[in-house]
């Protein structure tokens, strides 16, 4: 009977001397990969590829690795990067002489969770604050006592470039017409994230800042930092927010008359409904939504005004909530662009979707140990997410928004 070893079996296959020689070096490299998590995430695939080449030779090459070892496609798998479990495609190798699959040692090691070294993370964070990106990338192999090799030099170069890309991205080359700002909770903190929309409808992640709350001073510093990096505001911006007072005040102080604010109609509706008894909430959601969906400013405002006397009889606090920032919930209506751009800009859905994608990377972390861990995960996740973001709906009409921001901003403020 042929000696068949199944994946997941408790029986361990015999290891050849050539395979054993790879183990110690692989452990060191796997530690390096995990310590650079998640910035070095792309290096995982590179290390798996290198081990496959050592076992089965380079692809489409006559030179072979271990005799009898051949490539055998790939399959879905998962690895641990620090304490986070992630899915990926895993290449496979088969030993035809023994009719068995050859487990990849690097893959096995990456399936074992481990905690990131606190000292290494402090050095990396210190390197970031000094903008010494290559130095903080070099700190990891140095901390593990790993001598430079082809793969570790690649890690240093790639990770340093990734850090520099995120922390110092030049925004002056983009033609932004709109900006979404919102915060995502991380334990006791929030990561306040800014998402820009260009004239071609593309979404660009501008950056993030860690804060305890969405206070004016913190957001003001964040927005000023975006301007210092080249964020163009001369032609005006439509800023879409959920209504947080700190964010609204910071926009006014940093952008001034160059920004018009569209408050999220969904958040406003839910804020009003929260004051009402549960048996009335569904009815009032429909009423408020129906009013906001009117195509023109006059119609939408009139529909909302008609609801105020009835709302006064039920809950005065709900009425006050509706009146707070009332005109800014109708900015697109006043610009006469609700029908064409309302789907994308009447709510904060664009950045809410980004937060949902970010959650796939971060929500499984049971405990955030330090600020460095939060920044590393958020940075790498946002860089991973950004290329897959779709254009906003109605992007071909964004030129109308640009014209409105240029010529009608003063008129709109006077009308308000």
FIBA-477124 format. One record per residue (C-alpha): x, y, z. Coordinates in steps of 0.25 Angstrom, whole numbers, always signed. Layout:
N
site u: X v: Y w: Z
...
//
This chain:
416
site u: +0 v: +0 w: +0
site u: +5 v: +14 w: -4
site u: +9 v: +23 w: +7
site u: -1 v: +34 w: +7
site u: -1 v: +45 w: +16
site u: -13 v: +54 w: +17
site u: -13 v: +69 w: +20
site u: -18 v: +71 w: +35
site u: -15 v: +56 w: +39
site u: -8 v: +54 w: +52
site u: +3 v: +46 w: +46
site u: +15 v: +54 w: +42
site u: +22 v: +52 w: +29
site u: +37 v: +48 w: +29
site u: +46 v: +60 w: +26
site u: +58 v: +59 w: +17
site u: +71 v: +65 w: +21
site u: +69 v: +75 w: +10
site u: +56 v: +80 w: +16
site u: +61 v: +80 w: +30
site u: +72 v: +90 w: +25
site u: +62 v: +100 w: +22
site u: +55 v: +100 w: +35
site u: +64 v: +109 w: +44
site u: +65 v: +120 w: +33
site u: +50 v: +119 w: +30
site u: +47 v: +122 w: +45
site u: +56 v: +134 w: +45
site u: +49 v: +139 w: +32
site u: +35 v: +136 w: +37
site u: +38 v: +144 w: +50
site u: +43 v: +155 w: +42
site u: +30 v: +155 w: +33
site u: +21 v: +155 w: +45
site u: +29 v: +166 w: +52
site u: +27 v: +175 w: +40
site u: +12 v: +172 w: +41
site u: +4 v: +177 w: +34
site u: +13 v: +185 w: +26
site u: +21 v: +173 w: +21
site u: +8 v: +165 w: +17
site u: +12 v: +164 w: +3
site u: +25 v: +157 w: +7
site u: +17 v: +145 w: +12
site u: +14 v: +141 w: -3
site u: +28 v: +144 w: -6
site u: +34 v: +135 w: +4
site u: +24 v: +124 w: +1
site u: +28 v: +125 w: -14
site u: +43 v: +124 w: -10
site u: +41 v: +111 w: -2
site u: +33 v: +105 w: -14
site u: +45 v: +109 w: -23
site u: +55 v: +102 w: -13
site u: +46 v: +90 w: -13
site u: +42 v: +89 w: -28
site u: +51 v: +99 w: -35
site u: +47 v: +111 w: -42
site u: +35 v: +112 w: -50
site u: +37 v: +108 w: -65
site u: +51 v: +104 w: -62
site u: +58 v: +91 w: -65
site u: +66 v: +92 w: -52
site u: +59 v: +85 w: -41
site u: +60 v: +86 w: -26
site u: +58 v: +73 w: -18
site u: +57 v: +61 w: -27
site u: +43 v: +56 w: -29
site u: +37 v: +70 w: -24
site u: +27 v: +77 w: -33
site u: +17 v: +88 w: -33
site u: +3 v: +84 w: -30
site u: -6 v: +96 w: -32
site u: -11 v: +104 w: -20
site u: -22 v: +104 w: -10
site u: -29 v: +113 w: +0
site u: -22 v: +115 w: +13
site u: -20 v: +124 w: +25
site u: -9 v: +129 w: +33
site u: -7 v: +137 w: +46
site u: +0 v: +151 w: +45
site u: +2 v: +155 w: +59
site u: -11 v: +151 w: +66
site u: -20 v: +153 w: +53
site u: -24 v: +141 w: +45
site u: -24 v: +144 w: +30
site u: -28 v: +136 w: +17
site u: -19 v: +134 w: +5
site u: -16 v: +125 w: -6
site u: -5 v: +115 w: -3
site u: +4 v: +108 w: -13
site u: +5 v: +93 w: -12
site u: +17 v: +84 w: -15
site u: +15 v: +69 w: -17
site u: +26 v: +58 w: -16
site u: +22 v: +48 w: -27
site u: +32 v: +38 w: -22
site u: +25 v: +36 w: -9
site u: +11 v: +40 w: -15
site u: +9 v: +51 w: -4
site u: +8 v: +66 w: -2
site u: +20 v: +73 w: +3
site u: +15 v: +83 w: +14
site u: +22 v: +96 w: +13
site u: +29 v: +99 w: +26
site u: +28 v: +114 w: +25
site u: +13 v: +112 w: +23
site u: +12 v: +103 w: +36
site u: +20 v: +114 w: +44
site u: +11 v: +125 w: +39
site u: -1 v: +117 w: +45
site u: +4 v: +119 w: +59
site u: -1 v: +132 w: +65
site u: +10 v: +141 w: +72
site u: +10 v: +154 w: +79
site u: +18 v: +165 w: +73
site u: +30 v: +169 w: +81
site u: +27 v: +182 w: +88
site u: +42 v: +187 w: +88
site u: +42 v: +186 w: +73
site u: +29 v: +193 w: +71
site u: +34 v: +205 w: +80
site u: +46 v: +206 w: +71
site u: +37 v: +206 w: +58
site u: +28 v: +216 w: +64
site u: +40 v: +225 w: +68
site u: +46 v: +224 w: +54
site u: +32 v: +228 w: +48
site u: +32 v: +240 w: +57
site u: +46 v: +244 w: +52
site u: +42 v: +241 w: +37
site u: +53 v: +231 w: +37
site u: +45 v: +220 w: +30
site u: +57 v: +211 w: +25
site u: +63 v: +212 w: +39
site u: +50 v: +207 w: +46
site u: +49 v: +196 w: +35
site u: +63 v: +192 w: +38
site u: +60 v: +191 w: +53
site u: +52 v: +178 w: +51
site u: +63 v: +169 w: +46
site u: +73 v: +176 w: +55
site u: +65 v: +173 w: +67
site u: +64 v: +158 w: +63
site u: +79 v: +157 w: +60
site u: +76 v: +153 w: +45
site u: +87 v: +157 w: +35
site u: +83 v: +163 w: +23
site u: +79 v: +154 w: +11
site u: +72 v: +156 w: -2
site u: +58 v: +155 w: +5
site u: +61 v: +163 w: +17
site u: +66 v: +175 w: +8
site u: +54 v: +174 w: +0
site u: +45 v: +175 w: +13
site u: +53 v: +187 w: +18
site u: +51 v: +194 w: +4
site u: +37 v: +191 w: +2
site u: +32 v: +194 w: +17
site u: +40 v: +207 w: +17
site u: +33 v: +211 w: +4
site u: +20 v: +207 w: +9
site u: +21 v: +215 w: +22
site u: +26 v: +227 w: +14
site u: +15 v: +226 w: +4
site u: +4 v: +226 w: +15
site u: +10 v: +237 w: +24
site u: +15 v: +247 w: +14
site u: +6 v: +245 w: +2
site u: +6 v: +257 w: -7
site u: -8 v: +262 w: -9
site u: -5 v: +274 w: -18
site u: -6 v: +265 w: -31
site u: -21 v: +262 w: -28
site u: -33 v: +270 w: -33
site u: -42 v: +268 w: -21
site u: -57 v: +273 w: -21
site u: -62 v: +266 w: -9
site u: -58 v: +261 w: +5
site u: -64 v: +251 w: +14
site u: -59 v: +251 w: +29
site u: -63 v: +241 w: +40
site u: -58 v: +233 w: +52
site u: -57 v: +218 w: +55
site u: -56 v: +213 w: +69
site u: -43 v: +206 w: +74
site u: -45 v: +202 w: +89
site u: -45 v: +216 w: +96
site u: -40 v: +223 w: +84
site u: -45 v: +227 w: +70
site u: -38 v: +227 w: +57
site u: -43 v: +239 w: +49
site u: -42 v: +237 w: +35
site u: -43 v: +246 w: +23
site u: -47 v: +241 w: +9
site u: -46 v: +250 w: -3
site u: -53 v: +249 w: -16
site u: -46 v: +254 w: -29
site u: -53 v: +261 w: -41
site u: -52 v: +247 w: -48
site u: -60 v: +241 w: -37
site u: -49 v: +233 w: -31
site u: -48 v: +231 w: -16
site u: -34 v: +234 w: -9
site u: -31 v: +232 w: +5
site u: -25 v: +245 w: +10
site u: -20 v: +240 w: +24
site u: -25 v: +237 w: +38
site u: -22 v: +242 w: +52
site u: -24 v: +235 w: +66
site u: -32 v: +243 w: +76
site u: -40 v: +241 w: +88
site u: -52 v: +248 w: +82
site u: -56 v: +256 w: +70
site u: -52 v: +269 w: +77
site u: -50 v: +282 w: +69
site u: -35 v: +284 w: +72
site u: -32 v: +270 w: +68
site u: -39 v: +270 w: +55
site u: -34 v: +284 w: +52
site u: -20 v: +279 w: +53
site u: -23 v: +268 w: +44
site u: -29 v: +276 w: +34
site u: -18 v: +286 w: +34
site u: -8 v: +275 w: +33
site u: -15 v: +271 w: +20
site u: -14 v: +285 w: +15
site u: +1 v: +285 w: +18
site u: +2 v: +272 w: +10
site u: -4 v: +279 w: -2
site u: -19 v: +277 w: -1
site u: -24 v: +287 w: -11
site u: -36 v: +295 w: -6
site u: -36 v: +308 w: -15
site u: -47 v: +303 w: -24
site u: -56 v: +299 w: -12
site u: -60 v: +286 w: -6
site u: -73 v: +279 w: -2
site u: -70 v: +273 w: +12
site u: -80 v: +262 w: +15
site u: -81 v: +259 w: +30
site u: -90 v: +252 w: +40
site u: -92 v: +265 w: +48
site u: -82 v: +264 w: +59
site u: -80 v: +278 w: +64
site u: -65 v: +277 w: +66
site u: -63 v: +273 w: +51
site u: -73 v: +284 w: +47
site u: -65 v: +294 w: +54
site u: -52 v: +290 w: +50
site u: -56 v: +290 w: +35
site u: -61 v: +305 w: +37
site u: -48 v: +309 w: +44
site u: -38 v: +302 w: +34
site u: -46 v: +303 w: +21
site u: -54 v: +315 w: +23
site u: -63 v: +320 w: +11
site u: -56 v: +310 w: +2
site u: -64 v: +298 w: +8
site u: -79 v: +295 w: +7
site u: -85 v: +285 w: +17
site u: -95 v: +274 w: +14
site u: -100 v: +267 w: +26
site u: -103 v: +253 w: +25
site u: -118 v: +252 w: +24
site u: -118 v: +237 w: +29
site u: -111 v: +242 w: +42
site u: -121 v: +254 w: +44
site u: -133 v: +245 w: +41
site u: -128 v: +235 w: +52
site u: -124 v: +245 w: +62
site u: -139 v: +251 w: +61
site u: -145 v: +237 w: +62
site u: -137 v: +233 w: +74
site u: -145 v: +243 w: +82
site u: -158 v: +237 w: +79
site u: -166 v: +225 w: +85
site u: -162 v: +212 w: +78
site u: -177 v: +210 w: +72
site u: -175 v: +223 w: +64
site u: -161 v: +222 w: +59
site u: -164 v: +214 w: +46
site u: -175 v: +224 w: +43
site u: -166 v: +236 w: +45
site u: -154 v: +230 w: +37
site u: -163 v: +229 w: +25
site u: -168 v: +243 w: +27
site u: -154 v: +249 w: +28
site u: -149 v: +241 w: +17
site u: -160 v: +245 w: +8
site u: -158 v: +259 w: +11
site u: -143 v: +258 w: +8
site u: -145 v: +251 w: -5
site u: -153 v: +263 w: -11
site u: -145 v: +267 w: -24
site u: -144 v: +282 w: -21
site u: -140 v: +290 w: -10
site u: -154 v: +297 w: -9
site u: -161 v: +284 w: -9
site u: -152 v: +277 w: +1
site u: -152 v: +289 w: +11
site u: -167 v: +291 w: +10
site u: -169 v: +276 w: +13
site u: -160 v: +277 w: +25
site u: -167 v: +289 w: +30
site u: -180 v: +283 w: +30
site u: -175 v: +272 w: +39
site u: -170 v: +282 w: +50
site u: -184 v: +285 w: +56
site u: -187 v: +270 w: +57
site u: -174 v: +267 w: +63
site u: -175 v: +278 w: +73
site u: -187 v: +271 w: +79
site u: -180 v: +258 w: +81
site u: -166 v: +262 w: +85
site u: -160 v: +276 w: +85
site u: -146 v: +270 w: +87
site u: -148 v: +263 w: +74
site u: -152 v: +276 w: +67
site u: -139 v: +283 w: +72
site u: -131 v: +272 w: +67
site u: -138 v: +273 w: +53
site u: -135 v: +288 w: +53
site u: -121 v: +287 w: +57
site u: -112 v: +288 w: +44
site u: -126 v: +288 w: +36
site u: -121 v: +296 w: +24
site u: -108 v: +287 w: +23
site u: -116 v: +275 w: +21
site u: -121 v: +281 w: +9
site u: -108 v: +287 w: +3
site u: -109 v: +278 w: -10
site u: -124 v: +282 w: -12
site u: -119 v: +297 w: -11
site u: -109 v: +294 w: -21
site u: -119 v: +288 w: -30
site u: -111 v: +275 w: -31
site u: -119 v: +266 w: -22
site u: -125 v: +258 w: -34
site u: -111 v: +256 w: -40
site u: -102 v: +254 w: -28
site u: -111 v: +251 w: -17
site u: -108 v: +236 w: -17
site u: -94 v: +238 w: -14
site u: -93 v: +251 w: -6
site u: -106 v: +252 w: +2
site u: -101 v: +242 w: +13
site u: -87 v: +238 w: +18
site u: -89 v: +224 w: +12
site u: -76 v: +225 w: +4
site u: -68 v: +226 w: +16
site u: -77 v: +217 w: +24
site u: -74 v: +206 w: +13
site u: -59 v: +209 w: +15
site u: -61 v: +207 w: +30
site u: -68 v: +193 w: +28
site u: -56 v: +189 w: +19
site u: -46 v: +193 w: +30
site u: -54 v: +185 w: +40
site u: -51 v: +172 w: +32
site u: -36 v: +175 w: +36
site u: -38 v: +180 w: +50
site u: -50 v: +175 w: +57
site u: -45 v: +161 w: +60
site u: -34 v: +167 w: +68
site u: -38 v: +164 w: +83
site u: -29 v: +174 w: +90
site u: -22 v: +186 w: +84
site u: -9 v: +187 w: +92
site u: -3 v: +200 w: +88
site u: -4 v: +212 w: +79
site u: +6 v: +206 w: +69
site u: -2 v: +193 w: +67
site u: -14 v: +202 w: +64
site u: -6 v: +210 w: +54
site u: +0 v: +199 w: +47
site u: -13 v: +191 w: +45
site u: -20 v: +203 w: +40
site u: -9 v: +208 w: +31
site u: -7 v: +194 w: +24
site u: -22 v: +192 w: +23
site u: -25 v: +205 w: +17
site u: -14 v: +203 w: +7
site u: -19 v: +190 w: +3
site u: -34 v: +195 w: +2
site u: -31 v: +207 w: -6
site u: -29 v: +201 w: -20
site u: -42 v: +194 w: -19
site u: -51 v: +206 w: -16
site u: -61 v: +209 w: -27
site u: -64 v: +222 w: -33
site u: -75 v: +230 w: -27
site u: -89 v: +229 w: -35
site u: -92 v: +241 w: -44
site u: -77 v: +244 w: -45
site u: -79 v: +249 w: -59
site u: -87 v: +261 w: -53
site u: -77 v: +265 w: -43
site u: -73 v: +277 w: -52
site u: -86 v: +283 w: -48
site u: -82 v: +282 w: -34
site u: -69 v: +289 w: -37
site u: -76 v: +300 w: -44
site u: -86 v: +301 w: -32
site u: -75 v: +302 w: -22
site u: -68 v: +312 w: -30
site u: -79 v: +322 w: -33
site u: -90 v: +319 w: -23
site u: -84 v: +318 w: -10
site u: -86 v: +332 w: -6
site u: -100 v: +332 w: -11
site u: -104 v: +320 w: -4
site u: -99 v: +325 w: +10
site u: -107 v: +338 w: +8
site u: -119 v: +329 w: +4
site u: -117 v: +321 w: +17
//
